[in-house]
């Protein structure tokens, strides 16, 4: 009996003990155990034998001058031929809303000085010049400016109108007596982006109000941007001769500006392109007459 009780007690202890969980090694065949127990890890090699290499970044070629092209294979047009095609492109548009624009491409260095000035064309294109004059309030200068047709005159009253955004003029000149008042007004951040800030280099800070106003009436400003000078040179109703006179005057002015520059920073006129408000551009040669004998300059002398 003792042996029987001893056996039953041993079986009870075995049934109450925690069962052992099978291990990975006991459930997986032996030939697979090494690959599971010790997985292989690969590392990227930075040597010359392998691994990912970064492609070298190509540096963009920089040019010290604005890019120019060989005009030899390019078709160029006489002034009358260009006007003929541009007038055809503007059919359906109001003639008063169309202008001839001239783009003069200049060979120049990017870091060089820019061409900037004003010119009175023989046949004015813009006839809506409105001039404002900065001068002492209630002075004889203010009275003279009003008699000459200035739309805004004064100092503090004019500055206050500028701050409100009530700018009734598209040209602004300043008398030398009011130069300090202009600096104290701090309106350069408003007038500067609009191209209205008076500047002695542009002749808009002057001691002779009358002469300056007479020069500005009918005068047009131009400035070189990215190696190109753009300016309106005529209205659609201009005759070929009127347009030719305006173009000659502008080209002569540009050549004078170039001759006044430093010889160490040379500039030269590269190409002249004529276009209209809604039309394409035509590269001009130095000729005037149309190539078609049936077309006369008089045929292009009236508005459509």
C-alpha positions as CSV (number, residue, x, y, z in Angstrom):
1,X,0.0,0.0,0.0
2,X,2.8,2.4,0.8
3,X,4.2,2.0,-2.6
4,X,0.8,2.7,-4.2
5,X,0.4,6.0,-2.2
6,X,3.9,7.0,-3.0
7,X,3.2,6.6,-6.7
8,X,0.0,8.6,-6.5
9,X,1.7,11.4,-4.7
10,X,4.4,11.6,-7.3
11,X,1.8,11.8,-10.1
12,X,-0.1,14.6,-8.3
13,X,3.1,16.6,-8.0
14,X,3.7,16.2,-11.7
15,X,0.2,17.3,-12.6
16,X,0.4,20.5,-10.5
17,X,3.9,21.5,-11.7
18,X,4.2,24.2,-14.5
19,X,4.3,22.7,-17.9
20,X,7.5,23.4,-19.8
21,X,7.1,25.3,-23.1
22,X,8.7,23.8,-26.2
23,X,11.8,25.7,-27.3
24,X,12.6,26.8,-30.8
25,X,15.3,24.3,-31.0
26,X,13.0,21.5,-30.1
27,X,10.3,22.4,-32.7
28,X,12.5,23.4,-35.7
29,X,14.8,20.9,-37.4
30,X,18.4,21.1,-36.5
31,X,19.5,22.1,-40.0
32,X,17.4,25.2,-39.8
33,X,18.3,26.3,-36.3
34,X,21.6,28.2,-37.1
35,X,19.9,30.4,-39.7
36,X,17.1,31.4,-37.2
37,X,19.3,31.7,-34.1
38,X,22.0,33.8,-35.8
39,X,20.5,35.8,-38.6
40,X,23.0,37.3,-41.1
41,X,23.3,41.1,-41.1
42,X,24.8,42.9,-44.1
43,X,26.2,46.4,-43.9
44,X,26.7,48.8,-46.7
45,X,30.3,49.2,-47.6
46,X,31.7,52.7,-48.1
47,X,34.8,51.5,-49.9
48,X,35.5,51.4,-53.6
49,X,34.4,47.8,-53.9
50,X,30.6,48.4,-53.5
51,X,27.8,50.4,-51.9
52,X,25.7,53.3,-53.2
53,X,27.6,56.2,-54.7
54,X,26.3,59.8,-55.0
55,X,26.4,61.1,-58.5
56,X,28.5,64.3,-58.8
57,X,26.4,67.4,-59.2
58,X,27.2,69.3,-62.3
59,X,27.7,73.0,-61.7
60,X,25.7,75.3,-63.9
61,X,27.7,77.4,-66.3
62,X,27.5,81.1,-65.4
63,X,27.8,83.9,-67.9
64,X,29.3,87.3,-67.0
65,X,27.4,88.9,-69.9
66,X,23.8,88.5,-71.0
67,X,23.4,85.9,-73.7
68,X,23.3,87.0,-77.3
69,X,22.7,85.2,-80.5
70,X,24.0,85.2,-84.0
71,X,21.7,87.2,-86.1
72,X,23.2,86.2,-89.5
73,X,20.7,83.3,-90.2
74,X,17.8,85.2,-88.7
75,X,15.2,86.9,-90.9
76,X,15.1,90.6,-90.3
77,X,12.5,93.1,-91.6
78,X,12.3,96.6,-92.9
79,X,10.3,99.1,-90.8
80,X,7.4,99.2,-93.3
81,X,7.2,95.4,-93.5
82,X,7.2,95.1,-89.7
83,X,4.4,97.7,-89.5
84,X,2.4,95.9,-92.1
85,X,2.4,92.6,-90.3
86,X,1.9,94.2,-86.9
87,X,-1.1,96.2,-88.1
88,X,-2.6,92.9,-89.4
89,X,-2.1,91.3,-86.0
90,X,-4.0,94.2,-84.3
91,X,-7.1,93.9,-86.4
92,X,-10.1,94.0,-84.1
93,X,-8.4,96.0,-81.3
94,X,-9.2,99.7,-80.7
95,X,-6.5,101.8,-82.3
96,X,-6.2,104.0,-79.3
97,X,-5.3,101.1,-77.1
98,X,-2.5,99.8,-79.3
99,X,1.1,101.2,-79.2
100,X,4.3,100.3,-81.0
101,X,7.0,99.1,-78.6
102,X,10.7,99.0,-79.3
103,X,13.1,96.6,-77.5
104,X,16.8,97.4,-77.9
105,X,19.0,94.5,-76.8
106,X,22.4,95.6,-75.5
107,X,25.6,93.6,-75.3
108,X,26.7,94.3,-71.7
109,X,28.1,92.7,-68.6
110,X,25.6,91.7,-65.9
111,X,27.6,93.7,-63.3
112,X,27.9,96.8,-65.4
113,X,26.1,100.1,-65.2
114,X,22.6,100.3,-66.7
115,X,21.3,102.8,-69.3
116,X,18.7,105.1,-67.8
117,X,17.5,108.5,-68.9
118,X,14.5,110.4,-70.4
119,X,13.8,111.6,-73.9
120,X,11.3,113.8,-75.6
121,X,10.4,112.1,-78.8
122,X,9.7,114.1,-82.0
123,X,6.1,112.7,-81.9
124,X,5.0,112.1,-78.2
125,X,3.3,108.8,-77.5
126,X,2.0,109.6,-74.0
127,X,-0.2,112.7,-73.8
128,X,-1.6,112.2,-70.3
129,X,1.4,113.6,-68.3
130,X,0.3,114.8,-64.9
131,X,3.0,116.6,-62.8
132,X,3.2,117.1,-59.1
133,X,5.5,119.7,-57.6
134,X,7.0,119.6,-54.1
135,X,7.6,123.2,-53.0
136,X,6.8,125.5,-50.0
137,X,3.1,125.9,-49.3
138,X,1.6,129.2,-50.5
139,X,4.9,130.4,-52.1
140,X,5.5,132.1,-55.4
141,X,6.9,128.7,-56.6
142,X,3.6,127.0,-55.8
143,X,1.6,129.7,-57.7
144,X,3.9,129.3,-60.7
145,X,3.6,125.5,-60.7
146,X,-0.2,125.8,-60.6
147,X,-0.2,128.2,-63.5
148,X,2.0,125.8,-65.5
149,X,-0.6,123.0,-65.0
150,X,0.7,121.0,-62.0
151,X,-2.1,118.8,-60.5
152,X,-0.6,118.7,-57.0
153,X,1.5,121.4,-55.3
154,X,2.8,121.8,-51.8
155,X,4.8,119.9,-49.1
156,X,2.8,118.5,-46.2
157,X,-0.5,118.4,-48.0
158,X,1.1,116.6,-50.9
159,X,2.9,114.1,-48.5
160,X,-0.4,113.4,-46.7
161,X,-2.1,112.7,-50.0
162,X,0.7,110.2,-50.9
163,X,0.3,108.4,-47.6
164,X,-3.5,108.1,-48.2
165,X,-2.7,106.6,-51.7
166,X,-4.3,109.6,-53.4
167,X,-1.7,110.1,-56.1
168,X,-3.1,112.2,-58.9
169,X,0.3,112.6,-60.7
170,X,2.5,110.3,-62.8
171,X,5.5,112.7,-62.6
172,X,6.9,114.3,-59.5
173,X,9.5,117.0,-59.2
174,X,10.9,118.7,-56.1
175,X,12.4,122.1,-55.6
176,X,15.7,122.3,-53.9
177,X,14.2,124.4,-51.1
178,X,11.9,121.4,-50.2
179,X,14.5,118.7,-50.4
180,X,14.9,118.4,-46.6
181,X,11.1,118.3,-46.2
182,X,11.0,115.4,-48.6
183,X,13.6,113.5,-46.6
184,X,11.8,114.0,-43.3
185,X,8.4,113.0,-44.9
186,X,9.7,109.4,-45.4
187,X,7.5,108.7,-48.4
188,X,10.3,107.1,-50.4
189,X,8.9,103.6,-49.7
190,X,5.7,104.6,-51.4
191,X,7.1,106.7,-54.3
192,X,10.1,104.6,-55.0
193,X,8.4,101.4,-56.3
194,X,6.2,103.6,-58.5
195,X,9.2,105.3,-60.0
196,X,8.1,108.7,-58.7
197,X,10.7,109.5,-56.1
198,X,12.6,112.7,-57.2
199,X,16.2,112.2,-57.9
200,X,18.9,114.7,-58.8
201,X,20.5,112.3,-61.3
202,X,17.2,112.2,-63.2
203,X,16.8,115.9,-63.0
204,X,13.6,115.8,-60.9
205,X,15.2,117.8,-58.0
206,X,15.7,121.2,-59.5
207,X,15.8,124.9,-58.8
208,X,14.0,125.8,-62.1
209,X,10.4,124.5,-61.8
210,X,9.3,126.0,-65.2
211,X,12.1,124.5,-67.3
212,X,11.8,121.1,-65.6
213,X,8.1,120.9,-66.2
214,X,8.5,121.9,-69.8
215,X,11.0,119.0,-70.2
216,X,8.8,116.5,-68.5
217,X,5.7,117.3,-70.6
218,X,5.8,114.8,-73.5
219,X,9.1,113.2,-72.2
220,X,9.3,109.5,-71.7
221,X,11.7,107.6,-69.4
222,X,13.5,104.4,-70.2
223,X,15.7,102.1,-68.2
224,X,17.8,99.0,-69.1
225,X,16.6,95.8,-67.5
226,X,18.4,92.5,-68.0
227,X,20.3,93.9,-71.0
228,X,17.2,95.2,-72.7
229,X,15.8,98.8,-73.1
230,X,12.0,98.8,-73.8
231,X,10.0,101.9,-74.6
232,X,6.8,102.8,-76.4
233,X,7.7,104.7,-79.6
234,X,4.4,105.3,-81.4
235,X,0.7,104.8,-81.6
236,X,-1.1,102.6,-84.2
237,X,-2.1,105.7,-86.2
238,X,1.5,106.9,-86.6
239,X,2.8,107.0,-90.2
240,X,6.0,105.1,-91.0
241,X,7.9,108.3,-91.2
242,X,6.7,109.4,-87.8
243,X,7.7,106.1,-86.3
244,X,11.1,106.2,-88.0
245,X,11.8,109.6,-86.6
246,X,11.0,108.4,-83.1
247,X,13.1,105.3,-83.4
248,X,16.1,107.4,-84.8
249,X,15.8,109.8,-81.8
250,X,15.8,107.0,-79.3
251,X,18.7,105.2,-80.9
252,X,20.7,108.4,-81.0
253,X,20.0,109.0,-77.3
254,X,21.1,105.4,-76.4
255,X,24.3,105.8,-78.3
256,X,25.1,109.0,-76.5
257,X,24.4,107.2,-73.2
258,X,26.8,104.4,-74.2
259,X,29.5,106.8,-75.2
260,X,29.4,108.5,-71.8
261,X,30.1,105.3,-69.9
262,X,33.5,104.0,-68.7
263,X,35.5,102.3,-71.5
264,X,36.4,99.4,-69.0
265,X,32.7,98.4,-69.1
266,X,31.8,98.4,-72.8
267,X,28.3,98.3,-74.2
268,X,27.0,97.9,-77.7
269,X,23.6,97.7,-79.4
270,X,23.0,94.1,-80.5
271,X,19.4,93.9,-81.8
272,X,16.3,96.1,-82.3
273,X,12.9,94.5,-82.1
274,X,9.6,96.2,-83.0
275,X,6.3,94.9,-81.6
276,X,2.8,96.1,-80.6
277,X,0.6,95.7,-77.6
278,X,-0.9,92.4,-78.8
279,X,1.4,91.5,-81.7
280,X,4.6,89.5,-82.0
281,X,8.1,91.0,-82.3
282,X,10.0,91.6,-85.6
283,X,13.8,92.1,-85.7
284,X,14.5,95.2,-87.7
285,X,17.3,95.9,-90.1
286,X,18.4,99.4,-91.0
287,X,16.1,99.7,-94.0
288,X,12.9,101.7,-94.2
289,X,11.0,100.9,-97.5
290,X,8.7,97.9,-97.9
291,X,10.1,95.0,-100.0
292,X,6.8,94.6,-101.9
293,X,6.6,97.2,-104.6
294,X,2.8,97.2,-104.4
295,X,2.9,98.5,-100.8
296,X,3.6,102.2,-100.3
297,X,4.4,103.8,-96.9
298,X,1.3,106.0,-97.4
299,X,-0.8,102.9,-97.1
300,X,0.4,102.4,-93.5
301,X,-0.2,106.1,-92.5
302,X,-3.7,105.8,-91.1
303,X,-5.4,104.1,-88.2
304,X,-7.4,101.0,-89.0
